[in-house]
């Protein structure tokens, strides 16, 4: 939203793993430092995702949008 000061980050990957969630937490920190604004929302979009990855995303507060579960 322009002018609101909110930052939303969206990451897209076909089949993310648990380690990708930890990496993306670091990326959010970089984005916040560069833009000097807090990331208020983070969405991860995937074609497929496994249970372990979904659990880690939940622990980190990420919303995951996916087409398949494996």
CHARMM-style PDB file with segment names, atoms N, HN, CA, C and O in Angstrom:
ATOM      1  N   UNK     1       0.841  -1.166   0.000  1.00  0.00      PROA
ATOM      2  CA  UNK     1       0.000   0.000   0.000  1.00  0.00      PROA
ATOM      3  C   UNK     1       0.895   1.240   0.000  1.00  0.00      PROA
ATOM      4  O   UNK     1       1.700   1.422   0.913  1.00  0.00      PROA
ATOM      5  N   UNK     2       0.763   2.063  -0.981  1.00  0.00      PROA
ATOM      6  HN  UNK     2       0.108   1.915  -1.722  1.00  0.00      PROA
ATOM      7  CA  UNK     2       1.616   3.237  -1.123  1.00  0.00      PROA
ATOM      8  C   UNK     2       1.298   4.247  -0.021  1.00  0.00      PROA
ATOM      9  O   UNK     2       0.139   4.571   0.236  1.00  0.00      PROA
ATOM     10  N   UNK     3       2.347   4.729   0.613  1.00  0.00      PROA
ATOM     11  HN  UNK     3       3.289   4.467   0.404  1.00  0.00      PROA
ATOM     12  CA  UNK     3       2.183   5.753   1.619  1.00  0.00      PROA
ATOM     13  C   UNK     3       1.812   5.245   3.008  1.00  0.00      PROA
ATOM     14  O   UNK     3       1.783   6.028   3.957  1.00  0.00      PROA
ATOM     15  N   UNK     4       1.534   3.976   3.144  1.00  0.00      PROA
ATOM     16  HN  UNK     4       1.557   3.340   2.373  1.00  0.00      PROA
ATOM     17  CA  UNK     4       1.110   3.461   4.445  1.00  0.00      PROA
ATOM     18  C   UNK     4       2.287   3.164   5.359  1.00  0.00      PROA
ATOM     19  O   UNK     4       2.124   3.061   6.575  1.00  0.00      PROA
ATOM     20  N   UNK     5       3.464   3.028   4.782  1.00  0.00      PROA
ATOM     21  HN  UNK     5       3.596   3.112   3.794  1.00  0.00      PROA
ATOM     22  CA  UNK     5       4.625   2.696   5.582  1.00  0.00      PROA
ATOM     23  C   UNK     5       4.758   1.220   5.888  1.00  0.00      PROA
ATOM     24  O   UNK     5       5.727   0.807   6.525  1.00  0.00      PROA
ATOM     25  N   UNK     6       3.808   0.420   5.449  1.00  0.00      PROA
ATOM     26  HN  UNK     6       3.021   0.755   4.931  1.00  0.00      PROA
ATOM     27  CA  UNK     6       3.875  -1.026   5.673  1.00  0.00      PROA
ATOM     28  C   UNK     6       4.671  -1.689   4.558  1.00  0.00      PROA
ATOM     29  O   UNK     6       4.649  -1.257   3.406  1.00  0.00      PROA
ATOM     30  N   UNK     7       5.374  -2.749   4.936  1.00  0.00      PROA
ATOM     31  HN  UNK     7       5.393  -3.099   5.872  1.00  0.00      PROA
ATOM     32  CA  UNK     7       6.147  -3.514   3.961  1.00  0.00      PROA
ATOM     33  C   UNK     7       5.644  -4.950   3.985  1.00  0.00      PROA
ATOM     34  O   UNK     7       5.567  -5.574   5.043  1.00  0.00      PROA
ATOM     35  N   UNK     8       5.305  -5.466   2.814  1.00  0.00      PROA
ATOM     36  HN  UNK     8       5.367  -4.959   1.954  1.00  0.00      PROA
ATOM     37  CA  UNK     8       4.895  -6.855   2.658  1.00  0.00      PROA
ATOM     38  C   UNK     8       5.913  -7.545   1.772  1.00  0.00      PROA
ATOM     39  O   UNK     8       6.252  -7.037   0.703  1.00  0.00      PROA
ATOM     40  N   UNK     9       6.406  -8.702   2.207  1.00  0.00      PROA
ATOM     41  HN  UNK     9       6.131  -9.115   3.076  1.00  0.00      PROA
ATOM     42  CA  UNK     9       7.374  -9.469   1.436  1.00  0.00      PROA
ATOM     43  C   UNK     9       6.681 -10.741   0.948  1.00  0.00      PROA
ATOM     44  O   UNK     9       5.987 -11.418   1.707  1.00  0.00      PROA
ATOM     45  N   UNK    10       6.884 -11.049  -0.328  1.00  0.00      PROA
ATOM     46  HN  UNK    10       7.448 -10.499  -0.944  1.00  0.00      PROA
ATOM     47  CA  UNK    10       6.330 -12.266  -0.924  1.00  0.00      PROA
ATOM     48  C   UNK    10       7.470 -13.046  -1.550  1.00  0.00      PROA
ATOM     49  O   UNK    10       8.222 -12.509  -2.363  1.00  0.00      PROA
ATOM     50  N   UNK    11       7.601 -14.302  -1.180  1.00  0.00      PROA
ATOM     51  HN  UNK    11       6.989 -14.739  -0.520  1.00  0.00      PROA
ATOM     52  CA  UNK    11       8.625 -15.203  -1.740  1.00  0.00      PROA
ATOM     53  C   UNK    11       7.896 -16.319  -2.469  1.00  0.00      PROA
ATOM     54  O   UNK    11       6.875 -16.817  -1.995  1.00  0.00      PROA
ATOM     55  N   UNK    12       8.423 -16.708  -3.620  1.00  0.00      PROA
ATOM     56  HN  UNK    12       9.252 -16.303  -4.005  1.00  0.00      PROA
ATOM     57  CA  UNK    12       7.819 -17.773  -4.422  1.00  0.00      PROA
ATOM     58  C   UNK    12       8.869 -18.847  -4.686  1.00  0.00      PROA
ATOM     59  O   UNK    12       9.990 -18.546  -5.096  1.00  0.00      PROA
ATOM     60  N   UNK    13       8.493 -20.099  -4.447  1.00  0.00      PROA
ATOM     61  HN  UNK    13       7.582 -20.343  -4.114  1.00  0.00      PROA
ATOM     62  CA  UNK    13       9.395 -21.221  -4.695  1.00  0.00      PROA
ATOM     63  C   UNK    13       8.548 -22.455  -4.971  1.00  0.00      PROA
ATOM     64  O   UNK    13       7.489 -22.623  -4.367  1.00  0.00      PROA
ATOM     65  N   UNK    14       8.996 -23.317  -5.869  1.00  0.00      PROA
ATOM     66  HN  UNK    14       9.857 -23.180  -6.360  1.00  0.00      PROA
ATOM     67  CA  UNK    14       8.177 -24.476  -6.222  1.00  0.00      PROA
ATOM     68  C   UNK    14       8.058 -25.479  -5.080  1.00  0.00      PROA
ATOM     69  O   UNK    14       6.957 -25.955  -4.804  1.00  0.00      PROA
ATOM     70  N   UNK    15       9.158 -25.815  -4.407  1.00  0.00      PROA
ATOM     71  HN  UNK    15      10.053 -25.429  -4.630  1.00  0.00      PROA
ATOM     72  CA  UNK    15       9.106 -26.789  -3.314  1.00  0.00      PROA
ATOM     73  C   UNK    15      10.099 -26.381  -2.230  1.00  0.00      PROA
ATOM     74  O   UNK    15      11.239 -26.846  -2.227  1.00  0.00      PROA
ATOM     75  N   UNK    16       9.674 -25.515  -1.309  1.00  0.00      PROA
ATOM     76  HN  UNK    16       8.748 -25.137  -1.311  1.00  0.00      PROA
ATOM     77  CA  UNK    16      10.591 -25.039  -0.270  1.00  0.00      PROA
ATOM     78  C   UNK    16      10.845 -26.099   0.793  1.00  0.00      PROA
ATOM     79  O   UNK    16      10.022 -26.986   1.020  1.00  0.00      PROA
ATOM     80  N   UNK    17      11.986 -25.992   1.431  1.00  0.00      PROA
ATOM     81  HN  UNK    17      12.656 -25.272   1.247  1.00  0.00      PROA
ATOM     82  CA  UNK    17      12.326 -26.855   2.558  1.00  0.00      PROA
ATOM     83  C   UNK    17      12.367 -26.047   3.841  1.00  0.00      PROA
ATOM     84  O   UNK    17      12.296 -24.818   3.822  1.00  0.00      PROA
ATOM     85  N   UNK    18      12.481 -26.749   4.946  1.00  0.00      PROA
ATOM     86  HN  UNK    18      12.539 -27.747   4.962  1.00  0.00      PROA
ATOM     87  CA  UNK    18      12.515 -26.095   6.260  1.00  0.00      PROA
ATOM     88  C   UNK    18      13.625 -25.043   6.332  1.00  0.00      PROA
ATOM     89  O   UNK    18      13.427 -23.963   6.890  1.00  0.00      PROA
ATOM     90  N   UNK    19      14.779 -25.359   5.771  1.00  0.00      PROA
ATOM     91  HN  UNK    19      14.940 -26.236   5.317  1.00  0.00      PROA
ATOM     92  CA  UNK    19      15.909 -24.427   5.816  1.00  0.00      PROA
ATOM     93  C   UNK    19      15.618 -23.139   5.051  1.00  0.00      PROA
ATOM     94  O   UNK    19      16.191 -22.094   5.359  1.00  0.00      PROA
ATOM     95  N   UNK    20      14.730 -23.206   4.055  1.00  0.00      PROA
ATOM     96  HN  UNK    20      14.265 -24.055   3.805  1.00  0.00      PROA
ATOM     97  CA  UNK    20      14.352 -21.997   3.319  1.00  0.00      PROA
ATOM     98  C   UNK    20      13.614 -21.016   4.228  1.00  0.00      PROA
ATOM     99  O   UNK    20      13.757 -19.804   4.070  1.00  0.00      PROA
ATOM    100  N   UNK    21      12.837 -21.520   5.165  1.00  0.00      PROA
ATOM    101  HN  UNK    21      12.721 -22.505   5.293  1.00  0.00      PROA
ATOM    102  CA  UNK    21      12.110 -20.647   6.085  1.00  0.00      PROA
ATOM    103  C   UNK    21      13.081 -19.877   6.977  1.00  0.00      PROA
ATOM    104  O   UNK    21      12.886 -18.689   7.231  1.00  0.00      PROA
ATOM    105  N   UNK    22      14.126 -20.554   7.451  1.00  0.00      PROA
ATOM    106  HN  UNK    22      14.284 -21.520   7.245  1.00  0.00      PROA
ATOM    107  CA  UNK    22      15.128 -19.883   8.281  1.00  0.00      PROA
ATOM    108  C   UNK    22      15.905 -18.851   7.472  1.00  0.00      PROA
ATOM    109  O   UNK    22      16.200 -17.758   7.957  1.00  0.00      PROA
ATOM    110  N   UNK    23      16.232 -19.209   6.237  1.00  0.00      PROA
ATOM    111  HN  UNK    23      15.992 -20.097   5.843  1.00  0.00      PROA
ATOM    112  CA  UNK    23      16.934 -18.267   5.361  1.00  0.00      PROA
ATOM    113  C   UNK    23      16.088 -17.018   5.118  1.00  0.00      PROA
ATOM    114  O   UNK    23      16.604 -15.900   5.127  1.00  0.00      PROA
ATOM    115  N   UNK    24      14.800 -17.212   4.902  1.00  0.00      PROA
ATOM    116  HN  UNK    24      14.381 -18.119   4.895  1.00  0.00      PROA
ATOM    117  CA  UNK    24      13.930 -16.081   4.609  1.00  0.00      PROA
ATOM    118  C   UNK    24      13.746 -15.168   5.814  1.00  0.00      PROA
ATOM    119  O   UNK    24      13.494 -13.974   5.653  1.00  0.00      PROA
ATOM    120  N   UNK    25      13.868 -15.710   7.003  1.00  0.00      PROA
ATOM    121  HN  UNK    25      14.073 -16.680   7.133  1.00  0.00      PROA
ATOM    122  CA  UNK    25      13.836 -14.851   8.196  1.00  0.00      PROA
ATOM    123  C   UNK    25      15.017 -13.878   8.145  1.00  0.00      PROA
ATOM    124  O   UNK    25      14.878 -12.704   8.486  1.00  0.00      PROA
ATOM    125  N   UNK    26      16.180 -14.378   7.717  1.00  0.00      PROA
ATOM    126  HN  UNK    26      16.293 -15.332   7.440  1.00  0.00      PROA
ATOM    127  CA  UNK    26      17.342 -13.508   7.557  1.00  0.00      PROA
ATOM    128  C   UNK    26      17.099 -12.460   6.474  1.00  0.00      PROA
ATOM    129  O   UNK    26      17.461 -11.294   6.638  1.00  0.00      PROA
ATOM    130  N   UNK    27      16.487 -12.879   5.369  1.00  0.00      PROA
ATOM    131  HN  UNK    27      16.193 -13.826   5.236  1.00  0.00      PROA
ATOM    132  CA  UNK    27      16.194 -11.958   4.264  1.00  0.00      PROA
ATOM    133  C   UNK    27      15.294 -10.821   4.747  1.00  0.00      PROA
ATOM    134  O   UNK    27      15.488  -9.666   4.369  1.00  0.00      PROA
ATOM    135  N   UNK    28      14.313 -11.153   5.580  1.00  0.00      PROA
ATOM    136  HN  UNK    28      14.155 -12.092   5.886  1.00  0.00      PROA
ATOM    137  CA  UNK    28      13.433 -10.111   6.120  1.00  0.00      PROA
ATOM    138  C   UNK    28      14.240  -9.066   6.883  1.00  0.00      PROA
ATOM    139  O   UNK    28      13.959  -7.871   6.792  1.00  0.00      PROA
ATOM    140  N   UNK    29      15.237  -9.516   7.630  1.00  0.00      PROA
ATOM    141  HN  UNK    29      15.465 -10.486   7.704  1.00  0.00      PROA
ATOM    142  CA  UNK    29      16.097  -8.576   8.355  1.00  0.00      PROA
ATOM    143  C   UNK    29      16.847  -7.651   7.410  1.00  0.00      PROA
ATOM    144  O   UNK    29      16.991  -6.460   7.683  1.00  0.00      PROA
ATOM    145  N   UNK    30      17.328  -8.202   6.292  1.00  0.00      PROA
ATOM    146  HN  UNK    30      17.211  -9.170   6.070  1.00  0.00      PROA
ATOM    147  CA  UNK    30      18.021  -7.380   5.296  1.00  0.00      PROA
ATOM    148  C   UNK    30      17.075  -6.342   4.696  1.00  0.00      PROA
ATOM    149  O   UNK    30      17.438  -5.176   4.546  1.00  0.00      PROA
ATOM    150  N   UNK    31      15.867  -6.771   4.358  1.00  0.00      PROA
ATOM    151  HN  UNK    31      15.572  -7.719   4.480  1.00  0.00      PROA
ATOM    152  CA  UNK    31      14.874  -5.868   3.773  1.00  0.00      PROA
ATOM    153  C   UNK    31      14.570  -4.729   4.751  1.00  0.00      PROA
ATOM    154  O   UNK    31      14.493  -3.567   4.351  1.00  0.00      PROA
ATOM    155  N   UNK    32      14.399  -5.061   6.014  1.00  0.00      PROA
ATOM    156  HN  UNK    32      14.461  -6.005   6.339  1.00  0.00      PROA
ATOM    157  CA  UNK    32      14.101  -4.034   7.018  1.00  0.00      PROA
ATOM    158  C   UNK    32      15.245  -3.038   7.159  1.00  0.00      PROA
ATOM    159  O   UNK    32      15.013  -1.836   7.295  1.00  0.00      PROA
ATOM    160  N   UNK    33      16.476  -3.535   7.128  1.00  0.00      PROA
ATOM    161  HN  UNK    33      16.664  -4.511   7.018  1.00  0.00      PROA
ATOM    162  CA  UNK    33      17.627  -2.631   7.239  1.00  0.00      PROA
ATOM    163  C   UNK    33      17.749  -1.728   6.022  1.00  0.00      PROA
ATOM    164  O   UNK    33      18.022  -0.534   6.151  1.00  0.00      PROA
ATOM    165  N   UNK    34      17.546  -2.300   4.839  1.00  0.00      PROA
ATOM    166  HN  UNK    34      17.324  -3.270   4.734  1.00  0.00      PROA
ATOM    167  CA  UNK    34      17.692  -1.510   3.614  1.00  0.00      PROA
ATOM    168  C   UNK    34      16.600  -0.455   3.511  1.00  0.00      PROA
ATOM    169  O   UNK    34      16.882   0.707   3.216  1.00  0.00      PROA
ATOM    170  N   UNK    35      15.351  -0.857   3.755  1.00  0.00      PROA
ATOM    171  HN  UNK    35      15.123  -1.800   3.995  1.00  0.00      PROA
ATOM    172  CA  UNK    35      14.221   0.070   3.626  1.00  0.00      PROA
ATOM    173  C   UNK    35      13.995   0.912   4.872  1.00  0.00      PROA
ATOM    174  O   UNK    35      13.273   1.908   4.834  1.00  0.00      PROA
ATOM    175  N   UNK    36      14.622   0.505   5.987  1.00  0.00      PROA
ATOM    176  HN  UNK    36      15.209  -0.304   6.017  1.00  0.00      PROA
ATOM    177  CA  UNK    36      14.452   1.157   7.280  1.00  0.00      PROA
ATOM    178  C   UNK    36      12.985   1.205   7.690  1.00  0.00      PROA
ATOM    179  O   UNK    36      12.497   2.195   8.234  1.00  0.00      PROA
ATOM    180  N   UNK    37      12.301   0.099   7.407  1.00  0.00      PROA
ATOM    181  HN  UNK    37      12.698  -0.705   6.965  1.00  0.00      PROA
ATOM    182  CA  UNK    37      10.899  -0.086   7.789  1.00  0.00      PROA
ATOM    183  C   UNK    37      10.719  -1.527   8.216  1.00  0.00      PROA
ATOM    184  O   UNK    37      11.428  -2.420   7.751  1.00  0.00      PROA
ATOM    185  N   UNK    38       9.762  -1.746   9.107  1.00  0.00      PROA
ATOM    186  HN  UNK    38       9.186  -1.021   9.484  1.00  0.00      PROA
ATOM    187  CA  UNK    38       9.474  -3.086   9.581  1.00  0.00      PROA
ATOM    188  C   UNK    38       8.632  -3.843   8.568  1.00  0.00      PROA
ATOM    189  O   UNK    38       7.692  -3.287   7.999  1.00  0.00      PROA
ATOM    190  N   UNK    39       8.966  -5.112   8.340  1.00  0.00      PROA
ATOM    191  HN  UNK    39       9.729  -5.563   8.802  1.00  0.00      PROA
ATOM    192  CA  UNK    39       8.151  -5.979   7.490  1.00  0.00      PROA
ATOM    193  C   UNK    39       6.931  -6.379   8.314  1.00  0.00      PROA
ATOM    194  O   UNK    39       7.056  -7.053   9.337  1.00  0.00      PROA
ATOM    195  N   UNK    40       5.751  -5.958   7.859  1.00  0.00      PROA
ATOM    196  HN  UNK    40       5.650  -5.410   7.028  1.00  0.00      PROA
ATOM    197  CA  UNK    40       4.536  -6.227   8.629  1.00  0.00      PROA
ATOM    198  C   UNK    40       3.863  -7.537   8.220  1.00  0.00      PROA
ATOM    199  O   UNK    40       3.158  -8.150   9.021  1.00  0.00      PROA
ATOM    200  N   UNK    41       4.080  -7.967   6.973  1.00  0.00      PROA
ATOM    201  HN  UNK    41       4.653  -7.469   6.322  1.00  0.00      PROA
ATOM    202  CA  UNK    41       3.468  -9.208   6.495  1.00  0.00      PROA
ATOM    203  C   UNK    41       4.458  -9.957   5.618  1.00  0.00      PROA
ATOM    204  O   UNK    41       5.221  -9.361   4.858  1.00  0.00      PROA
ATOM    205  N   UNK    42       4.426 -11.276   5.743  1.00  0.00      PROA
ATOM    206  HN  UNK    42       3.806 -11.761   6.360  1.00  0.00      PROA
ATOM    207  CA  UNK    42       5.288 -12.114   4.913  1.00  0.00      PROA
ATOM    208  C   UNK    42       4.472 -13.290   4.406  1.00  0.00      PROA
ATOM    209  O   UNK    42       3.857 -14.019   5.184  1.00  0.00      PROA
ATOM    210  N   UNK    43       4.475 -13.462   3.100  1.00  0.00      PROA
ATOM    211  HN  UNK    43       4.975 -12.870   2.468  1.00  0.00      PROA
ATOM    212  CA  UNK    43       3.760 -14.574   2.470  1.00  0.00      PROA
ATOM    213  C   UNK    43       4.757 -15.421   1.695  1.00  0.00      PROA
ATOM    214  O   UNK    43       5.641 -14.901   1.013  1.00  0.00      PROA
ATOM    215  N   UNK    44       4.601 -16.715   1.810  1.00  0.00      PROA
ATOM    216  HN  UNK    44       3.883 -17.137   2.363  1.00  0.00      PROA
ATOM    217  CA  UNK    44       5.422 -17.650   1.053  1.00  0.00      PROA
ATOM    218  C   UNK    44       4.482 -18.412   0.129  1.00  0.00      PROA
ATOM    219  O   UNK    44       3.538 -19.050   0.593  1.00  0.00      PROA
ATOM    220  N   UNK    45       4.734 -18.350  -1.174  1.00  0.00      PROA
ATOM    221  HN  UNK    45       5.501 -17.831  -1.551  1.00  0.00      PROA
ATOM    222  CA  UNK    45       3.894 -19.024  -2.164  1.00  0.00      PROA
ATOM    223  C   UNK    45       4.686 -20.199  -2.726  1.00  0.00      PROA
ATOM    224  O   UNK    45       5.823 -20.038  -3.171  1.00  0.00      PROA
ATOM    225  N   UNK    46       4.068 -21.396  -2.701  1.00  0.00      PROA
ATOM    226  HN  UNK    46       3.144 -21.526  -2.339  1.00  0.00      PROA
ATOM    227  CA  UNK    46       4.751 -22.603  -3.164  1.00  0.00      PROA
ATOM    228  C   UNK    46       3.799 -23.485  -3.956  1.00  0.00      PROA
ATOM    229  O   UNK    46       2.586 -23.468  -3.744  1.00  0.00      PROA
ATOM    230  N   UNK    47       4.369 -24.254  -4.871  1.00  0.00      PROA
ATOM    231  HN  UNK    47       5.354 -24.268  -5.043  1.00  0.00      PROA
ATOM    232  CA  UNK    47       3.578 -25.239  -5.603  1.00  0.00      PROA
ATOM    233  C   UNK    47       3.271 -26.405  -4.676  1.00  0.00      PROA
ATOM    234  O   UNK    47       2.122 -26.834  -4.568  1.00  0.00      PROA
ATOM    235  N   UNK    48       4.292 -26.914  -4.011  1.00  0.00      PROA
ATOM    236  HN  UNK    48       5.225 -26.565  -4.098  1.00  0.00      PROA
ATOM    237  CA  UNK    48       4.161 -28.028  -3.068  1.00  0.00      PROA
ATOM    238  C   UNK    48       4.919 -27.691  -1.794  1.00  0.00      PROA
ATOM    239  O   UNK    48       5.886 -26.930  -1.813  1.00  0.00      PROA
ATOM    240  N   UNK    49       4.469 -28.267  -0.690  1.00  0.00      PROA
ATOM    241  HN  UNK    49       3.683 -28.885  -0.674  1.00  0.00      PROA
ATOM    242  CA  UNK    49       5.129 -28.026   0.592  1.00  0.00      PROA
ATOM    243  C   UNK    49       4.939 -29.267   1.467  1.00  0.00      PROA
ATOM    244  O   UNK    49       3.944 -29.980   1.336  1.00  0.00      PROA
ATOM    245  N   UNK    50       5.900 -29.518   2.360  1.00  0.00      PROA
ATOM    246  HN  UNK    50       6.709 -28.939   2.467  1.00  0.00      PROA
ATOM    247  CA  UNK    50       5.752 -30.661   3.260  1.00  0.00      PROA
ATOM    248  C   UNK    50       5.386 -30.186   4.669  1.00  0.00      PROA
ATOM    249  O   UNK    50       5.472 -28.997   4.977  1.00  0.00      PROA
ATOM    250  N   UNK    51       4.982 -31.118   5.502  1.00  0.00      PROA
ATOM    251  HN  UNK    51       4.912 -32.083   5.251  1.00  0.00      PROA
ATOM    252  CA  UNK    51       4.492 -30.811   6.839  1.00  0.00      PROA
ATOM    253  C   UNK    51       5.545 -30.106   7.688  1.00  0.00      PROA
ATOM    254  O   UNK    51       5.229 -29.143   8.387  1.00  0.00      PROA
ATOM    255  N   UNK    52       6.785 -30.570   7.637  1.00  0.00      PROA
ATOM    256  HN  UNK    52       7.042 -31.352   7.069  1.00  0.00      PROA
ATOM    257  CA  UNK    52       7.865 -29.992   8.425  1.00  0.00      PROA
ATOM    258  C   UNK    52       8.081 -28.519   8.071  1.00  0.00      PROA
ATOM    259  O   UNK    52       8.281 -27.679   8.949  1.00  0.00      PROA
ATOM    260  N   UNK    53       8.038 -28.227   6.787  1.00  0.00      PROA
ATOM    261  HN  UNK    53       7.876 -28.909   6.075  1.00  0.00      PROA
ATOM    262  CA  UNK    53       8.217 -26.845   6.328  1.00  0.00      PROA
ATOM    263  C   UNK    53       7.052 -25.974   6.780  1.00  0.00      PROA
ATOM    264  O   UNK    53       7.256 -24.839   7.211  1.00  0.00      PROA
ATOM    265  N   UNK    54       5.835 -26.496   6.686  1.00  0.00      PROA
ATOM    266  HN  UNK    54       5.669 -27.418   6.336  1.00  0.00      PROA
ATOM    267  CA  UNK    54       4.671 -25.741   7.152  1.00  0.00      PROA
ATOM    268  C   UNK    54       4.756 -25.446   8.640  1.00  0.00      PROA
ATOM    269  O   UNK    54       4.404 -24.352   9.080  1.00  0.00      PROA
ATOM    270  N   UNK    55       5.221 -26.415   9.415  1.00  0.00      PROA
ATOM    271  HN  UNK    55       5.507 -27.304   9.058  1.00  0.00      PROA
ATOM    272  CA  UNK    55       5.364 -26.204  10.853  1.00  0.00      PROA
ATOM    273  C   UNK    55       6.376 -25.100  11.149  1.00  0.00      PROA
ATOM    274  O   UNK    55       6.132 -24.239  11.994  1.00  0.00      PROA
ATOM    275  N   UNK    56       7.507 -25.129  10.454  1.00  0.00      PROA
ATOM    276  HN  UNK    56       7.705 -25.829   9.767  1.00  0.00      PROA
ATOM    277  CA  UNK    56       8.534 -24.106  10.680  1.00  0.00      PROA
ATOM    278  C   UNK    56       8.026 -22.731  10.259  1.00  0.00      PROA
ATOM    279  O   UNK    56       8.276 -21.739  10.944  1.00  0.00      PROA
ATOM    280  N   UNK    57       7.323 -22.666   9.152  1.00  0.00      PROA
ATOM    281  HN  UNK    57       7.120 -23.471   8.595  1.00  0.00      PROA
ATOM    282  CA  UNK    57       6.754 -21.392   8.704  1.00  0.00      PROA
ATOM    283  C   UNK    57       5.808 -20.841   9.765  1.00  0.00      PROA
ATOM    284  O   UNK    57       5.818 -19.643  10.047  1.00  0.00      PROA
ATOM    285  N   UNK    58       4.995 -21.709  10.350  1.00  0.00      PROA
ATOM    286  HN  UNK    58       4.987 -22.683  10.121  1.00  0.00      PROA
ATOM    287  CA  UNK    58       4.084 -21.286  11.409  1.00  0.00      PROA
ATOM    288  C   UNK    58       4.819 -20.772  12.630  1.00  0.00      PROA
ATOM    289  O   UNK    58       4.406 -19.786  13.241  1.00  0.00      PROA
ATOM    290  N   UNK    59       5.909 -21.437  12.988  1.00  0.00      PROA
ATOM    291  HN  UNK    59       6.245 -22.238  12.491  1.00  0.00      PROA
ATOM    292  CA  UNK    59       6.719 -21.002  14.130  1.00  0.00      PROA
ATOM    293  C   UNK    59       7.264 -19.594  13.918  1.00  0.00      PROA
ATOM    294  O   UNK    59       7.382 -18.811  14.860  1.00  0.00      PROA
ATOM    295  N   UNK    60       7.596 -19.285  12.659  1.00  0.00      PROA
ATOM    296  HN  UNK    60       7.500 -19.921  11.894  1.00  0.00      PROA
ATOM    297  CA  UNK    60       8.167 -17.980  12.330  1.00  0.00      PROA
ATOM    298  C   UNK    60       7.101 -16.930  12.019  1.00  0.00      PROA
ATOM    299  O   UNK    60       7.422 -15.758  11.825  1.00  0.00      PROA
ATOM    300  N   UNK    61       5.837 -17.347  11.973  1.00  0.00      PROA
ATOM    301  HN  UNK    61       5.576 -18.300  12.131  1.00  0.00      PROA
ATOM    302  CA  UNK    61       4.752 -16.409  11.704  1.00  0.00      PROA
ATOM    303  C   UNK    61       4.525 -16.122  10.234  1.00  0.00      PROA
ATOM    304  O   UNK    61       3.890 -15.125   9.890  1.00  0.00      PROA
ATOM    305  N   UNK    62       5.037 -16.984   9.357  1.00  0.00      PROA
ATOM    306  HN  UNK    62       5.553 -17.793   9.637  1.00  0.00      PROA
ATOM    307  CA  UNK    62       4.859 -16.787   7.918  1.00  0.00      PROA
ATOM    308  C   UNK    62       3.532 -17.408   7.479  1.00  0.00      PROA
ATOM    309  O   UNK    62       3.126 -18.455   7.984  1.00  0.00      PROA
ATOM    310  N   UNK    63       2.872 -16.756   6.545  1.00  0.00      PROA
ATOM    311  HN  UNK    63       3.202 -15.906   6.134  1.00  0.00      PROA
ATOM    312  CA  UNK    63       1.684 -17.333   5.926  1.00  0.00      PROA
ATOM    313  C   UNK    63       2.139 -18.051   4.662  1.00  0.00      PROA
ATOM    314  O   UNK    63       2.888 -17.489   3.864  1.00  0.00      PROA
ATOM    315  N   UNK    64       1.689 -19.295   4.475  1.00  0.00      PROA
ATOM    316  HN  UNK    64       1.080 -19.752   5.124  1.00  0.00      PROA
ATOM    317  CA  UNK    64       2.099 -20.077   3.311  1.00  0.00      PROA
ATOM    318  C   UNK    64       0.870 -20.345   2.438  1.00  0.00      PROA
ATOM    319  O   UNK    64      -0.160 -20.817   2.920  1.00  0.00      PROA
ATOM    320  N   UNK    65       0.996 -20.041   1.174  1.00  0.00      PROA
ATOM    321  HN  UNK    65       1.832 -19.657   0.782  1.00  0.00      PROA
ATOM    322  CA  UNK    65      -0.038 -20.313   0.187  1.00  0.00      PROA
ATOM    323  C   UNK    65       0.540 -21.379  -0.730  1.00  0.00      PROA
ATOM    324  O   UNK    65       1.591 -21.177  -1.338  1.00  0.00      PROA
ATOM    325  N   UNK    66      -0.144 -22.514  -0.832  1.00  0.00      PROA
ATOM    326  HN  UNK    66      -0.998 -22.679  -0.339  1.00  0.00      PROA
ATOM    327  CA  UNK    66       0.432 -23.608  -1.617  1.00  0.00      PROA
ATOM    328  C   UNK    66      -0.663 -24.387  -2.339  1.00  0.00      PROA
ATOM    329  O   UNK    66      -1.836 -24.361  -1.964  1.00  0.00      PROA
ATOM    330  N   UNK    67      -0.224 -25.088  -3.403  1.00  0.00      PROA
ATOM    331  HN  UNK    67       0.729 -25.108  -3.707  1.00  0.00      PROA
ATOM    332  CA  UNK    67      -1.159 -25.838  -4.211  1.00  0.00      PROA
ATOM    333  C   UNK    67      -1.213 -27.304  -3.852  1.00  0.00      PROA
ATOM    334  O   UNK    67      -2.240 -27.944  -4.081  1.00  0.00      PROA
ATOM    335  N   UNK    68      -0.161 -27.861  -3.302  1.00  0.00      PROA
ATOM    336  HN  UNK    68       0.673 -27.342  -3.116  1.00  0.00      PROA
ATOM    337  CA  UNK    68      -0.116 -29.280  -2.977  1.00  0.00      PROA
ATOM    338  C   UNK    68       0.604 -29.524  -1.682  1.00  0.00      PROA
ATOM    339  O   UNK    68       1.423 -28.716  -1.244  1.00  0.00      PROA
ATOM    340  N   UNK    69       0.294 -30.644  -1.074  1.00  0.00      PROA
ATOM    341  HN  UNK    69      -0.371 -31.301  -1.430  1.00  0.00      PROA
ATOM    342  CA  UNK    69       0.895 -31.034   0.202  1.00  0.00      PROA
ATOM    343  C   UNK    69       1.509 -32.409   0.019  1.00  0.00      PROA
ATOM    344  O   UNK    69       0.849 -33.335  -0.453  1.00  0.00      PROA
ATOM    345  N   UNK    70       2.763 -32.538   0.392  1.00  0.00      PROA
ATOM    346  HN  UNK    70       3.299 -31.786   0.776  1.00  0.00      PROA
ATOM    347  CA  UNK    70       3.410 -33.847   0.268  1.00  0.00      PROA
ATOM    348  C   UNK    70       4.059 -34.265   1.565  1.00  0.00      PROA
ATOM    349  OT1 UNK    70       4.650 -35.342   1.640  1.00  0.00      PROA
TER     350      UNK     70
END
